[in-house]
Amino acid sequence: MKTVGGIYDGKLIKPLEPLHMPANVRVIITFLDVPRPALRRTRIEDVAGCLAYRGAPKSLADMEQAIKKGVQEHRS
């Protein structure tokens, strides 16, 4: 038996991790009434610092390459 957490948005269950199961596997879904923690309010001043960038503008190809690199690093 495998247990995987997920989020139900009212229409679809979104697993929190990928599932790799063979075809024709019996699935049992149990809904747990677990309160989610309240999100604290975020001020623009708390996050705007990450927007500052000095340097030559990045091209779309540069951004796509950075995304690929990040995905590869995340997978390894």
C-alpha positions in Angstrom: 0.0 0.0 0.0 1.3 3.5 -0.9 0.2 6.7 0.8 0.5 10.0 -1.0 -0.7 13.4 0.3 -2.6 15.7 -1.9 -4.8 18.8 -2.2 -8.4 18.7 -3.3 -9.5 22.0 -4.9 -13.2 21.1 -5.1 -12.8 19.6 -8.6 -9.5 17.7 -8.8 -7.2 15.9 -6.4 -3.6 17.2 -6.9 -1.0 14.8 -5.5 1.9 16.4 -3.7 4.3 14.0 -5.3 4.3 12.1 -8.6 2.7 8.7 -8.6 4.2 5.9 -10.7 1.7 3.0 -10.5 0.9 0.2 -13.0 -2.4 0.2 -14.9 -5.5 -1.3 -13.2 -4.5 -0.5 -9.7 -7.3 -0.1 -7.1 -7.3 3.3 -5.5 -9.0 4.3 -2.3 -9.4 8.0 -1.6 -9.9 9.2 2.0 -10.7 12.9 2.7 -9.2 14.2 6.0 -10.6 17.3 7.5 -7.3 18.9 8.4 -7.3 22.7 8.9 -4.7 24.4 6.8 -2.5 27.0 8.6 -3.4 30.6 8.0 -1.2 32.4 5.6 0.4 35.5 7.0 0.0 38.8 5.2 3.0 39.7 3.0 4.0 43.3 2.3 5.4 44.3 -1.1 8.5 45.7 0.8 9.2 42.2 2.1 9.5 40.7 -1.4 10.3 43.6 -3.8 14.1 43.3 -3.1 14.2 40.2 -5.3 13.0 42.2 -8.3 16.1 44.4 -8.5 18.5 43.3 -11.2 21.5 45.1 -12.6 23.1 43.9 -15.8 22.4 43.1 -19.4 18.9 42.0 -20.1 18.4 38.2 -20.3 17.1 36.7 -23.5 14.4 34.2 -23.7 17.0 31.5 -24.6 19.0 32.5 -21.4 15.9 32.1 -19.3 14.9 28.8 -20.8 18.5 27.5 -20.3 18.3 28.6 -16.6 15.0 26.8 -16.2 16.4 23.6 -17.7 19.4 23.8 -15.4 17.2 24.3 -12.4 15.0 21.3 -13.3 18.1 19.1 -13.8 19.5 20.2 -10.4 16.2 19.5 -8.7 16.0 16.0 -10.2 19.5 14.9 -9.1 
